[in-house]
Amino acid sequence: MFHSKYLAILVFASLSTVANCLHSQQATTPANQAKWTAPTEKEVAGFVENLLQAINEGSTEKINELVDWQAILDRAMRDTNAPKAAEDFRKGFISNIESERGFAADLINAFRRGGSYTALNVRVDKGYGKTLFRLVLPENGGFNYHDFAVVKQADGKVRAVNMYVFLNGESFSETIRRAYLLAAAAEDKQLADRLSNEEKVFLDHSEEVTSISAALQSGDFPAVVDEFEKLPAELQKQKFLLILRFMAAQKLGKDQFAAAVADFAKLDPEDPCMNMMSIDVYMVEKDYDKAIAAITNLEKRTDNDPFLKLVKSRVYEAKGDNENAKKLVIAAIKQDDLLLDAYWSLLGFCLLEKDHAKTLEVLKTIDAKFAIQFNDLRTLPQYKDFVASDAFGEWEEYVKAKPKTAEKQ
């Protein structure tokens, strides 16, 4: 399941994750943007292949070559006239290029520790190539989705020029923009005249917003809710503040959480961010039907991601409905026969049911599909009954006949 701790990292550390490679890319001018064209689906698929290969190789340089961070930053700085603030802001990003908090380094680190980054679709929409990725962090660290906007640039290369982050509830450029507006406002005295009403209200109440953010980071959850309720109504409708209030409310009991959900739902009842944040809370409260509904809403926004069937399966399992939990695992495998987590879940059900023949079958399937060297099952308590069965003897003969591999799981 996803963890709200990871959400907090995303909300408050987003600015440090986009600093990579600014030194190696030229600023994206309007003239350059005019030369952007929509890539074909085949070209977007090539972007996906190159990104996954770069992660597999552990190359931050190749990852960052595939993302036009300058274009993202330029979009965040649109409609402003604050050259000193802009220069300082860019330098701040450049100072973090080699940071371990960088986007590319984060992906590589997650992959090396056993996480995964999976492309779910490739499409072309409104002049952009699009590709949705699922990020699953290692050690039950949670999951997230990144929806890249991709273009073909003047040099013929296909690069991402923005990315919608599900747990942030917005694109990278919009997350960055709020921070930049605070920096630019002191220098650009006419800035407010060029902003939307939503951004004007944000700047007018920036001190209150900063106070709410600080209270959340310090763990003063009642203060977050109290300060949020003092904000003008139009500011309370802004998603990033609804997220901060939501994160605090889930620590303050059912009534506060229900109120936060209700207000967020007025904006969009199927918002991926809200539904992702709700799952763990509903699980803790044993409100399994609402957890299932939240996952169903998320499925609608993720092209029916088979991984979410596993998340839903765990809800049914907690509910005591192993029959439907197992059916969901099998459905996930039918949808994606390379979803390793689904096979481990199926193996768990086989062990629970003491179906030794099926356990053997699933073990062999995992071994055939994935580069895994199994530990001695006799040392694992959950395999006790299987080890005592005739099927285990077949497994031992199967293992002896195999060439050895280097990786252990």
C-alpha positions in Angstrom: 0.0 0.0 0.0 1.1 3.6 -0.4 2.4 5.5 2.6 1.5 9.1 3.4 5.1 9.6 4.6 6.2 9.3 1.0 3.6 11.8 -0.1 5.0 14.3 2.4 8.4 13.8 0.8 7.0 14.5 -2.7 5.1 17.6 -1.6 7.9 19.2 0.3 10.9 18.0 -1.7 9.6 18.4 -5.2 11.7 21.4 -5.9 14.9 19.5 -5.3 14.0 16.7 -7.6 14.0 18.7 -10.8 17.4 20.3 -10.6 19.3 17.9 -12.8 21.1 18.7 -16.0 20.2 22.4 -16.3 23.9 23.1 -17.0 23.8 21.0 -20.2 20.7 22.3 -21.7 20.0 25.7 -23.3 17.0 27.7 -22.1 13.8 26.9 -24.0 12.9 30.0 -26.0 9.5 30.6 -27.6 11.2 30.2 -31.0 12.5 26.7 -29.9 9.1 25.8 -28.6 7.5 26.7 -32.0 9.6 24.0 -33.6 8.2 21.3 -31.3 6.0 18.8 -33.0 3.9 15.9 -31.7 5.8 12.6 -31.8 4.2 9.5 -33.3 3.2 6.7 -30.9 6.3 4.8 -32.2 8.5 7.7 -31.2 6.9 7.9 -27.8 7.6 4.2 -27.4 11.2 4.9 -28.3 11.3 7.4 -25.5 10.0 4.8 -23.1 12.5 2.3 -24.2 15.4 4.7 -23.8 14.3 5.9 -20.4 14.0 2.3 -19.1 17.4 1.4 -20.5 19.0 4.4 -18.9 17.5 3.4 -15.5 18.7 -0.1 -16.0 22.2 1.2 -16.8 22.2 3.5 -13.8 22.9 6.5 -16.0 21.6 9.8 -14.6 23.1 11.6 -17.6 21.0 9.6 -20.1 17.8 10.0 -18.0 18.3 13.8 -17.9 19.0 13.9 -21.6 15.5 12.6 -22.1 13.9 15.3 -20.0 14.0 19.0 -21.0 14.2 20.4 -17.5 14.7 23.9 -18.9 11.4 23.7 -20.7 9.7 22.7 -17.4 11.5 25.5 -15.5 10.7 28.1 -18.3 7.0 27.1 -18.1 7.1 27.7 -14.3 8.6 31.1 -14.9 6.1 32.2 -17.5 4.6 35.8 -17.5 7.2 37.2 -15.1 9.8 39.9 -15.3 12.3 39.3 -12.5 15.7 38.6 -14.1 17.6 38.6 -10.8 15.1 36.2 -9.1 15.1 34.0 -12.2 18.9 33.8 -12.3 19.1 33.0 -8.6 16.3 30.4 -8.9 18.1 28.7 -11.8 21.4 28.7 -9.8 19.5 27.1 -6.9 18.5 24.3 -9.2 21.9 23.9 -10.7 23.4 23.6 -7.2 21.3 20.5 -6.7 22.3 18.8 -10.0 24.3 16.0 -8.3 22.0 15.7 -5.3 20.9 12.3 -4.2 17.4 13.8 -4.2 17.4 14.4 -7.9 14.7 12.8 -10.0 17.1 10.6 -12.0 19.1 9.5 -9.0 15.8 8.7 -7.2 14.6 6.4 -10.0 17.9 4.6 -10.2 18.1 4.1 -6.4 14.6 2.8 -6.3 15.3 0.3 -9.1 18.6 -0.9 -7.6 16.9 -1.5 -4.2 14.2 -3.7 -5.8 11.6 -1.1 -6.9 10.2 -0.9 -10.4 9.3 1.7 -13.0 6.8 0.4 -15.6 5.3 2.1 -18.6 1.5 1.5 -18.7 0.6 3.1 -22.0 1.8 5.2 -25.0 -0.6 7.7 -26.6 -0.7 11.0 -28.5 -3.1 13.7 -27.3 -3.5 17.4 -28.1 -0.2 17.9 -29.7 1.8 15.9 -27.1 3.0 12.4 -26.8 1.9 10.9 -23.5 3.2 7.9 -21.5 2.1 6.9 -18.0 4.6 5.2 -15.7 3.9 3.4 -12.4 6.6 3.8 -9.8 6.7 1.1 -7.1 9.2 1.8 -4.3 11.1 -1.0 -2.7 10.5 -2.4 0.8 6.7 -1.7 0.7 7.6 2.0 0.3 4.4 2.8 -1.7 3.6 3.6 -5.3 3.1 6.6 -7.5 2.3 7.5 -11.1 4.1 9.9 -13.5 2.4 11.0 -16.7 5.0 12.4 -19.1 4.2 15.0 -21.8 6.6 14.3 -24.7 7.5 16.3 -27.8 9.8 16.0 -30.8 12.2 18.9 -30.6 14.1 20.9 -33.3 17.1 18.6 -33.1 14.9 15.6 -33.9 15.1 14.1 -30.4 12.0 13.2 -28.3 12.1 14.6 -24.8 9.6 15.1 -21.9 8.7 18.7 -21.4 6.5 18.2 -18.3 5.2 15.5 -16.0 2.0 15.1 -14.0 2.8 13.6 -10.6 -0.2 11.8 -9.2 0.7 12.2 -5.5 1.4 15.9 -6.0 -1.9 16.3 -7.8 -0.3 18.5 -10.4 2.6 18.8 -12.9 6.2 19.5 -12.0 6.0 22.9 -13.6 3.1 24.0 -11.4 4.8 22.8 -8.2 7.9 24.7 -9.2 5.9 27.8 -10.2 4.5 28.5 -6.7 8.0 28.6 -5.3 9.2 30.8 -8.1 6.3 33.3 -7.8 7.3 33.9 -4.2 10.8 34.7 -5.3 9.8 36.9 -8.3 7.1 38.9 -6.5 9.6 41.0 -4.6 11.4 42.1 -7.8 8.5 42.2 -10.3 6.2 44.8 -8.9 3.7 44.4 -11.7 3.7 40.6 -11.4 0.2 40.4 -9.9 -1.3 42.2 -13.0 -0.2 39.3 -15.2 -1.4 36.5 -13.0 -4.6 34.6 -12.8 -6.9 35.3 -9.9 -6.0 32.0 -8.3 -2.3 32.9 -8.3 -3.0 36.5 -7.1 -4.8 35.1 -4.1 -2.0 32.7 -3.4 0.6 35.5 -3.4 -1.6 37.7 -1.2 -1.8 35.0 1.4 1.7 33.5 1.0 2.6 34.0 4.6 -0.4 32.0 5.8 0.4 29.2 3.2 4.0 29.1 4.4 2.8 28.8 8.0 0.5 25.9 7.1 3.3 24.1 5.4 5.6 24.6 8.3 3.0 23.3 10.8 2.5 20.2 8.7 6.3 19.5 8.6 6.6 20.0 12.3 3.7 17.6 13.0 1.3 20.3 14.4 -1.7 18.9 12.6 -4.4 20.8 14.5 -2.7 24.1 13.5 -2.8 23.0 9.8 -6.5 22.6 9.9 -7.1 25.7 12.0 -5.0 27.9 9.6 -6.6 26.3 6.5 -10.1 27.2 7.8 -9.1 30.8 8.1 -8.1 31.1 4.5 -10.4 32.8 2.0 -12.8 30.4 0.3 -11.1 30.8 -3.1 -7.8 29.7 -1.7 -9.3 26.7 0.1 -10.3 25.4 -3.3 -6.7 25.2 -4.5 -5.5 21.6 -4.7 -2.1 21.9 -3.1 -3.7 23.4 0.0 -6.4 20.7 0.0 -3.6 18.1 0.0 -1.9 19.8 3.0 -5.2 19.9 4.9 -5.9 16.3 3.9 -2.6 15.1 5.2 -3.1 16.7 8.5 -6.8 15.7 8.8 -6.0 12.0 8.4 -4.0 12.3 11.7 -6.9 13.9 13.6 -9.6 11.3 13.5 -12.6 10.3 11.4 -14.6 13.5 11.6 -11.7 15.7 10.3 -10.8 13.2 7.7 -14.3 12.9 6.4 -14.6 16.7 6.2 -11.3 16.8 4.2 -12.5 14.1 1.8 -15.8 15.9 1.3 -14.1 19.2 0.5 -11.6 17.5 -1.8 -14.4 15.6 -3.6 -16.1 18.8 -4.5 -13.2 19.6 -6.7 -13.1 16.1 -8.3 -14.4 13.0 -6.6 -12.2 10.8 -8.7 -9.0 12.8 -8.3 -6.1 10.3 -8.3 -4.2 12.2 -5.5 -7.2 12.1 -3.1 -8.0 8.5 -3.8 -4.3 7.4 -3.3 -4.1 9.2 -0.1 -7.3 7.7 1.2 -6.5 4.1 0.8 -4.3 3.6 3.8 -6.6 5.7 6.1 -9.6 3.6 5.1 -7.6 0.4 5.8 -6.6 1.6 9.2 -10.3 2.4 9.9 -11.3 -1.0 8.4 -13.6 0.8 6.1 -12.8 -1.7 3.3 -15.7 -0.7 1.0 -14.4 2.9 0.8 -10.9 1.6 0.2 -12.1 -0.5 -2.7 -14.0 2.4 -4.1 -10.9 4.6 -3.9 -8.9 2.0 -5.8 -11.6 1.7 -8.4 -11.5 5.4 -9.0 -7.8 5.2 -9.4 -8.1 2.4 -11.9 -10.1 4.8 -14.1 -7.2 7.2 -14.2 -4.4 4.7 -14.8 -5.6 2.8 -17.8 -6.9 0.0 -15.6 -3.4 -0.7 -14.2 -3.2 -4.4 -13.2 -1.0 -3.5 -10.2 -4.1 -1.9 -8.6 -5.8 -5.3 -8.7 -3.1 -6.4 -6.3 -3.8 -3.4 -4.0 -7.5 -4.2 -4.1 -6.7 -7.9 -3.5 -5.0 -7.0 -0.2 -8.1 -5.0 0.9 -10.3 -8.1 0.3 -7.7 -10.2 2.1 -7.9 -7.8 5.1 -11.6 -8.0 4.9 -11.4 -11.8 5.2 -12.6 -12.5 1.7 -9.7 -14.6 0.4 -11.8 -16.0 -2.5 -12.2 -12.6 -4.2 -8.7 -11.6 -3.2 -7.3 -14.6 -5.1 -9.5 -14.0 -8.1 -8.1 -10.4 -8.4 -4.5 -11.8 -8.2 -5.3 -14.2 -11.0 -6.9 -11.4 -13.0 -3.8 -9.3 -12.6 -1.6 -12.1 -13.9 -3.9 -12.6 -16.9 -3.7 -8.9 -17.7 0.1 -8.7 -17.2 2.0 -12.0 -17.0 5.2 -10.3 -16.0 3.8 -8.7 -12.8 6.1 -10.4 -10.3 4.3 -9.2 -7.2 1.1 -10.9 -8.5 2.9 -14.3 -8.6 4.2 -13.9 -5.1 0.6 -13.1 -4.0 -0.7 -16.2 -5.8 2.1 -18.3 -4.2 0.9 -17.0 -0.8 -2.6 -18.2 -1.4 -1.4 -21.6 -2.6 0.7 -22.0 0.6 -2.3 -20.9 2.7 -4.6 -23.5 1.0 -1.9 -26.2 1.2 -2.3 -26.8 -2.5 1.2 -28.3 -3.0 0.8 -29.1 -6.7 -0.2 -25.5 -7.5 2.6 -24.2 -5.2 5.1 -26.2 -7.3 3.6 -24.9 -10.5 3.8 -21.2 -9.4 7.4 -21.7 -8.2 8.4 -23.1 -11.5 6.6 -20.2 -13.3 8.3 -17.6 -11.3 11.7 -19.3 -11.9 11.0 -19.5 -15.7 9.9 -15.9 -16.1 12.2 -14.0 -13.7 15.9 -14.0 -13.0 15.6 -15.2 -9.4 17.7 -17.7 -7.3 15.5 -19.0 -4.6 16.7 -19.5 -1.0 16.4 -23.0 0.5 12.7 -23.3 1.1 13.3 -25.5 4.1 14.6 -22.4 6.0 11.3 -20.5 5.5 8.5 -21.2 8.0 5.7 -20.4 5.5 6.9 -23.4 3.3 6.8 -25.9 6.2 3.8 -27.9 4.8 5.0 -27.7 1.2 8.5 -29.0 2.3 6.8 -32.0 3.9 5.0 -32.9 0.7 6.0 -35.0 -2.3 5.9 -31.8 -4.4 8.9 -30.4 -2.6 11.0 -33.4 -3.8 10.0 -32.5 -7.3 11.1 -28.9 -6.7 14.5 -30.0 -5.4 15.0 -32.2 -8.5 14.0 -29.2 -10.7 16.4 -26.9 -8.9 19.3 -29.4 -9.1 18.8 -29.7 -12.9 19.0 -25.9 -13.4 22.1 -23.9 -14.1 22.9 -21.6 -11.1 22.2 -17.8 -11.3 23.7 -15.0 -9.3 20.7 -13.2 -7.9 18.8 -14.1 -4.7 15.4 -13.1 -3.6 
